[in-house]
Amino acid sequence: MDKNSLVKISDWLWEVPKDLSRGMKVPARIYSSEKMLPLIEENALKQLINITTLPGIVKYAIGMPDIHSGYGPPIGGVGAVDFTQGVISPGFVGFDQNCGVRLLKSEYIEKEIRPHLDKLITRIQEEIPSGLGEARETKLSFKEVDEVLEEGVVGLIKKGYGTKDDIENCEEGGKMEGADASCVSERAKSRGRNQVGTLGSGNHFLEIQKVEEIFDDQKAKAFGLFENQVVIMIHTGSRGLGHQNCTDYLKTAGEALKKYKIDIPDREMACMPFNSPEGQRFFKAMCAACNFAWANRQMIAFYIREIWKKIFGNEAKLELLYDVAHNIAKIEEHEVDGVKKKLIIHRKGATRAFPPGHADIPEKYRLVGQPVLIPGSMGTSSFVLAGCTKSGEAWHTVNHGAGRIMSRKQAIRQISGNEVIEELKRKGIIIKSHSMRGIAEEAPMAYKNIDDVIKIVCNAGLAEKVARLVPLAVAKGE
């Protein structure tokens, strides 16, 4: 398979016909431009085609413009399977279950924050543990972990770690109802006992940003955004608990392939019928891990709010604009060939983007569409978008970021952490990290251009630009 086999549907959408490769049940589609096509790895394209072989797959497999190679399905991959006949795949959710982004908005503008910026990001880095395996000093009991797994953000709000607005402004209200802590292994729970309120590693970060540009006044007003406003973006997920949960159920899925006579081209795509005992158990465990991730981001927000008050006074507020997941499988209703159908939507490295009027977004945003948060690579712009009706063609989904074009090893070979720090310093951006290697791995040159990626999803009609955010200070996951 090569990119020459792609059939152009529009300037922003391409298709691999379903008769091109053995085992394809539906076509594969990629949102891209002519300019960006050369950046799509051959392996990512192969992985996208593999999605089309899943039992119960509906309509087509979809690749977002940030698509790149992952474990099993590509990152930036989206697929819908029939609720009654389809499968669920741990690898199609990803190891960091409910890795996601939340955005806190302040009442201050940049010039009011700038004198306190270094102190603020230093305090945040000191308060929020970051890095592979890093943890808080306090360990939750297994009973407390179970409560987090089943209650998510809702349970934390009951204990005073936020407000009811935090529930409303969170995808799924910060709590997947299907969660069952008994389906999560003791080993996974043990890894998560001291990781609620921690940042993690890789591309995870905390970033103090300002709203540099407003593209749509009406939507920005609905979202509570204005020019030069200071906001804080949090990007992290379910940490070691989610990773272990995925690992556990990949083994279960591997065993299920033979039991249910499922034929797939790559064992990393291992899956089980959604309505089988194994499929239901994984779904309940995944819902629990997603709740853990929402609770993790909620606690990070709580600690940041406490720091914010210490520096700017008790009346200073940080309100949650929205929180979105981008590694998840969910039961949703979508129109298929003019008929409403219940589907299992897998979004791996992809973000939900519900349109105006959708019942599952907060009422205050319903007239303008769901807030969609798209982080850029380190030191570049991030975006707030709003979902559009046309996103239904992609199961109401958009990209989750810029997308890697260079592996972490390649990035380390080509650039040093010090070079990145100096470049960011020239732009007036403060960066805090304990790892020069981590900074090099996440250098902007290792990623696609976020402006080009956003242009594709907006020109394809999946979402509309609301605001551009630029970094002022970054606390980097290591």
VEXLOTI-578770 format. One record per residue: x, y, z of N, C-alpha, C in turn. Coordinates in steps of 0.1 Angstrom, whole numbers, plus 5000, padded with zeros to 4 digits. Example, Ala and Ser with C-alpha at 12.3 -4.5 7.8 and 13.67 -1.06 7.14 Angstrom:
BEGIN
513249435078512349555078513249675078 512849785071513749895071512950005079 
This chain:
BEGIN
500849885000500050005000500950125000 500650224991501350354991500350464989 500850584991499950704991499450734977 500050674967499550694953498250624951 497850534960496550464958495450544964 495750654970494650734976493850804965 492550794967491650864958491150994964 491251104956490951234961489451254961 488851284973487351314974487151464974 488051534981488051684981489451724983 489651864984490951914987491351875001 490451825009490751805024490451655028 490051575018489651435022490051335011 490651225015491251125006490650985010 490650895001490050765004490850644998 490950545006491550415001490350324998 490150284986488950204982489050064990 487850014993487849895001488349764994 488449774980488849654973490449654971 491049754977492549764975493349664983 492849614994493549525002492649415008 493249295008492449185013491949205027 490749175030490149185043489449315046 489649415038488949545040487449525039 486749565050485249555050484649695045 485349795047484949935043486150015038 485950125032487050205028487750275040 488950325037489650405048489650555042 489450645051489550785047490550865056 491150965049492151045056491851195053 491751275064491651415062493051475061 493351535049494651585047494551685035 495651755033495851835021496951785013 497051835000498151784992499451814999 499551925005500851965012501251865023 500151815030500451735042500551585039 500151545027500151405024501551335025 502551405021503951345022504351315036 503751375046504151365060503451245066 502551175059501851055065502750935063 503150875074503950755073503250635066 504050565059503450445052502850345063 503550335074503050245084501750295090 501550425092500350475097499150445088 499450455075498450425065498050285065 499050195067498850055068497950025080 498250085091497550065104496050115102 495850225095494550275092493750175084 494350115074493650015066493349895075 494149855084493949745093492649765101 492249895104491049925112489849875103 489949885090488849845082488449695082 489349615088489149475089488349435101 488149525111487449495123486049445121 485649335128484249295127483249405131 482249425123481249525127481549665123 482749695117483149825113482049885104 481750015106480650075099481250195090 480750205078480950315069482450325064 483350355073484750375069485650395081 486950365080487850395090488350535087 488750615097489050755095490450785101 491250855094492450915099492451065099 492751125111492751265112494051325107 494151455104495351505098496651495107 496451465120497651445128498051295129 497551215120497751075121499251035121 499650945129500950885129500950745136 502050675134502050535138501850515153 501050415157500850385171500950235174 500450195185500450045188499049995182 499149905172497849865166497349965156 496250025159495650135151496550265152 496550345143497350465143496850565153 497650655158497250765166496650865157 495450915160494650995150493750905142 493450785148492550695141491150695148 490150685139488750685144487950575137 487150505145486350395138485050375146 484050345139482750315145482350165142 481950095152481449955150480049945155 479349855149477949825152477849785167 476849835174476649805188476349655191 475649595182475249455185476249355179 476849395167477749295160479249335161 479549445166480849495166481749445177 483049495177484049455186484549585194 485249555204485949665211487449625213 488349715210489749685210490549775220 491249715229492149795238493149885231 493749825220494749905213494150015206 492850015203492250115196491750225205 491850205218491650305228493050375231 494050285233495450335236495850305250 497150305252497650275265497350385276 497350505272496950615281495450645279 494650555286493150575284492750705290 491950775281491450905284492651005287 493650995279494551105279493751225273 493851335279492951445274493451585278 492651685275493051825278491951895285 492351985294491352075300491952215300 491052315299491452455299490852535310 491652595318491152685329491352825324 490352915326490353055322490353145334 491153255333491253345343490553475339 490553575349490053705346491153805343 492353755342493553845341494053855326 494753955323495353965310496853955312 497653935301499053905302499854005310 499654135308500454225315500254225330 499154175335498854165349499554045355 499753945347500353815351501853815350 502353885339503753875336504753895347 504553985357505554005368505553885377 504553805377504453685386504653555379 504953555366504953445357505953335361 507153375364508253275368507853215381 507453295391507053235404505853145402 504953175394503753095392504152955386 504852955375505252825368506152745377 507052815385507852745394507052675405 506152745411505252685421504452565415 503952585403503152475397504052355395 505252375390506152255388506552185401 506652265412507052205425505852135431 504652175428503452115434502851995426 503051995413502551885405503651795400 503751675407504751575402504651545388 505751535381505751495367506851395363 506551315353507551225349507151075350 507750985342507450845342507550785356 506450745362506350675375506350775386 506450905383506451005394505051005401 505051035414503851025422503851125434 502651135440502551215452502951135464 503251205475503751135487502551055494 501351105492500251035499499650935489 499450815495498950705487497450685491 496650665481495250635484495150485488 494150455496493850315499493150255487 493150125486492450055475491050095474 490450115486488950155486488850295480 489750385483489750515478489950515463 490850425458491050415444489850375437 489150275443487850225437486850335436 486850425446485850535446486150635434 487450655432487950745421487550675408 487750545407487450475394485950475391 485150475401483750465398482950605398 483550695405482950825407483550945399 484850925395485551025388485451165394 485251265385485151405390484051425400 482951355398481751375406482051345421 482851235423483251205437484151305443 485051365435485951465440485251595444 484251625436483451745439482651735452 482151615455481451585467482451605479 483751585477484751605488485351745488 484851835480485251975480486352015471 486751925462487851955453487452015440 486552105440486052175429484552215430 483952265419482552305420481752225410 480452245411479552175402479752215387 480252335385480552385372481652295365 482552235374483552145369482952025363 481851975368481151855363480551895350 479752005350479052045338479952065326 481152125329482052155318483152055315 482751925317483651815315482951715306 483551665296483051555288482451445297 481251395294480651295302480351335316 480451465319480351505333481451455342 482551415336483751365343483451225349 482451155345482151025350481450935340 482150825336481450725327480650635336 479350625333478450555341478750405341 479350355330479550205329480750155337 481450245345482650205352482350105363 483250005364483249905375484649875379 484949925391486249915397486749765398 485749675400486149535402486749475389 486549545377487149495365488549545362 489049625371490449675371491349595380 492449545375493349465383493949535395 494349445404495049505416496349575413 496949515403498249575398498049715393 497049725384496749865379496349955390 495549915399495150005410496350045418 497249955421498449975428499250085422 499350085408500150175401499550315402 498250325404497550455404497350515418 497750445429497350485442497950625446 499050655440499650785444499850875431 499050855421499250925409498051015405 497051035414495951125412496451265415 496551355405497051485406498551495402 498951405392500251405387500251415372 501351465366501351505352501851395342 502751315346503151215337504351255328 504551175317505751205309505351225294 506351215285506051225271505551365267 504451375260504051505255503051575265 502951525277502151585287502751715292 501851815295502351945300501352015307 501752125314500952225320501452355313 500552435308501052555301500152675305 500852785309500252915310500252985297 499053015292498953065279498153205279 498253275267497353385266496553375253 495353425252494553425240495153535231 495753485221496453585211495453635201 494553555197493653595186492253535187 491253615185489853565185489453565170 488853445166488353435152486853445151 486153415162484653425162484253485175 483753615174483353685186482253615193 481253575186480053515193480453385200 481153295194481553175201482553205212 483453295210484453325221483653385233 482653465230481953525242481153405249 480653315242479953205248480953115256 482153105252483153025259483853115270 483553245270484153325281485653365278 485953375265487353405261487453545255 488553615258488853745252490353765250 490653865241492053885237492953915249 494153855249495153875259494853805273 493653745273493353665286494353555288 494653535301495553435305494653305309 495153195303494453065305495552965309 495052845314496052745317495552615311 496352545303496052425297496752305304 495952205307496452075313496351965304 497351895301497351775292497951655299 497151565303497651435309496551335309 496751215314495751115313495651025325 495550895323495350795334496550735340 497750785335499050745341499250595341 499950545351500350405351499150315352 498050355359496850275360496250245346 496050345338495550325325496450245316 497750265317498650185309498550035313 498550005326498449865331497049805327 496049885327494649845324494649795309 495249875300495349845286496149715284 497349705291498149585290497449465295 496649475305495949355310494949305300 494249395294493149355285493649325271 494849375267495349325255495649175255 496049125266496148985268494848915267 493748965273492448915273491948915258 492149025251491749035237492448935228 493748915231494548815223493948675224 493548645236492948515238491548505232 490848615231489548615226489548595211 490648635204490648615189490448475185 491048385192490848235189489448195193 489048235205487748185210486648225201 486648355196485548405188485848395173 486948335169487348315155487348445148 488148545154488248675147489548675140 489448715127490648715118491048865116 492148905120492649035118494149025113 494649125106495949125100497149145110 496749205122497849245131497349215146 498049135153497649095167497549215176 498249325172498149445180496749505179 496049465169494649505168493649415176 494249335185493449235192492149295198 491049225196489749275200488849165204 487649195210486649095214485249155211 484249065208482949125206482549215218 481949325215481649425225480649355235 479749275230478749225239479049085245 480349045243480848925250481248955264 481348855273481748875287483148955287 484048915278485348985278485249125274 484449155263484249285258483549375269 482549325275481849405286482849435297 483649335301484549355312485549465309 486049455297487049565293486349695292 485149705287484549835286484349895300 483949815309483749865323485049905329 486149835326487449875332487949995325 487750005312488150135305487350255310 486050235312485250345318485850395331 486250295339486850325352488150395351 489050355341490350425339490050565334 489050585326488750715321488350805332 487550755342487150835354488450865362 489350775362490650805369491350925363 491350925350492051035342491351165345 490051165344489351295347489551335361 489651245370489951285384491351335385 492251275378493651325378493751475373 493051505362493051635357492351735367 491251685374490551765383491451805395 492151705400493051735412494251825408 494751815396495751905391495152045391 493952055386493252185385493052245399 492752155409492552195423493852255428 494952185426496252235432496652365425 496452375412496752505405495952615410 494652595413493752695418494252745432 494752645440495252685453496552775452 497352745442498552825440498152965435 497152965426496653085420496153185431 495453125440494853205451495953265460 497053185463498153225471498853345465 498953345452499653455445498753575442 497553555438496653665434495453695443 495353615454494353645464493153545463 492453535474491353435475490253455465 490053585460488953605451489353575437 490553545434491053515420490553385416 489853375405489253255400489953195388 489853065387490152985375489052895371 488252935361487052855358487352755347 486752645347486952545337486152575325 486852595314486152615301485552475296 486452375295485952245291487152145293 486752015293487751905294487351805284 488251765275487951665265488851545266 488351425262489151305262489651285247 490751225246491151185232491751045231 491550955241491850815239490650735246 489650695239488450645245487550575235 486750485240485650415232484350445239 483350495232482150535238480950485230 479850465237478550425230477850555226 477650575214476950695209475950665198 475050755196474050735185474450825173 474550775161474950845149474050805138 473950895128473150865116474050785106 473550665102474250585092473250565080 473550615069472750605057471250645060 471150755067469850815070469150755082 469750655089469050585100469950605112 469250645124469950655136470450515141 471650495144472150365149473050385162 472950285171473850285182475150225178 476250295181477550255177478550265188 479650185187480850205196481850285188 482150405193483050495186484450485193 485450435186486750435191487450565186 487950645195488750765192490150745198 491150725190492550715195493350835190 493750915200494451035196493451125187 492251135191491251205184490151265194 489651375191488751455200487351465195 486451445205485051465202484751605198 483851625188483451765184481951775180 481151765191479751775188479251905183 478251915174477852035168476852115177 476452235172475452315179474152225180 473452245192472252175194472352035200 473551985201473651845206473351845221 472551745225472151735239473251705248 474351645244475451605253476451705255 476251835252477151935255476452035265 477252105273476552195283475652295276 474552325283473452405277474052545273 474952595281475452735278476252735265 476752615260477552615248476652555236 475452525239474652445229474352525216 474252655217473952735205475152745196 476352725201477552755193478352625190 478052515197478852395195479752365207 480252235207481152195218482452265217 483052305228484452355228485352235225 486252255216487252155212488652215215 489452145223490752195227491852115220 492652185212493652125204495052185208 495852105216497152155219498152145208 498952245207500052245197501252175203 502352165195503552115201504252215210 505252175218505752265228506252395222 505752505227506252645223505452695211 504552615205503752665194502252695198 501452745189500052775192499252655196 498252675204497152585206495852655202 494852575200493552625195492352585203 491452675204490052645208489152645196 488552535193487652525181486152505187 485252505178483852465181483352365171 482752255176482352145167481252195157 481152135145480252175135479352055131 478252085124477351975120478051875110 478951925101479551845091480551745098 480851765111481751675118481051535119 479751525116479051405116479651305106 480251355095480951275085482151205091 482651245102483751185109483351135123 482051095125481551055138481751165148 481551295144481751415152483051405159 484151405151485451395157486451485149 487451535156488551605149489851555155 490951615151492351575156492451605170 493551555176493851585190495051665193 495851695182497051775183497651795169 498951825169499651845157500051715150 500551615158500951485152502451485150 503051375155504451365153504851335139 505951385134506551345122507951285124 508351285136509751235140509651155153 510251045154510250965166510951035177 510750995189511551065200513051045199 513450925194514850895192515450985181 514651005171515151095160515251235165 514351275173514351415178515651435187 515951345195517051355204518351355196 518451285185519651285176519851415169 518751485166518751605158518851735165 518351735178518351865185518551835200 519151935206519351925221518352005229 518151955241517252025250517552175252 518852205253519352345255518952435243 519052375231518652445219517152485219 516352395224514952425225514652535235 515352515247515152615257515552755252 516652765245517152895240516152955230 515652865221514652915212513352965218 512852895228511752935235511953065243 513153075249513553205256513553325247 513953305234513953415225512453455222 511553365223510153395221509453445234 510253455245509753505257508953405265 509253275262508553165269509453095279 508953085291509653025302509352875302 510352785303510152645303510752585316 510052495323510452425334510452275332 511552215333511652065331512852015338 512751895344513951835350514751745340 514251745328514851645318515151715305 516451735301516851785288516451695277 516451565280516051465270514551485267 513751495277512351515275511951635267 512751745269512551865261512851845246 514051775244514451745230513451655223 512851555230511851465225510651535220 510251645226509051715223509351855216 510451865210510851985202509852005191 509452135188508452165178508752095165 510052085161510452025148510051885147 509751815158509351675158507851655154 507151765153505751765150505351835137 504151805132503651875121503252015125 503152105115502752245118501252245122 501052295134499652295139498752385131 499252495125498352575117497852505104 498752425099498352345087497352235090 497452175102496552075107495152135109 495152245116493852315119493152365107 493952405097493452455084492652345078 493152215078492452105072491152075079 491052065092489852035099488752145097 489252265097488252375095487752385081 488652375071488252375057487452255053 487652145060486752025058485452035064 485252145073483952175079483652095091 484752035097484551955109484452045122 485152155122485152245133485452385128 485152485137485452625133486452685144 487352765139488252835148487552935157 487852935170487353025179488453115184 489553055189490653135194492053065193 493053145191494453095191495053125205 495653025211496353045223497853035221 498653115228500153105227500753085241 501853015242502352985255503153105261 503053115274503853215282504853135290 504453025296505352945304504852795304 505852705304505452565303506152485314 505352395320505952295329505752165322 506952105319506951995310506951855317 506051765312506151625317507451565312 508051485320509451435316509351285314 
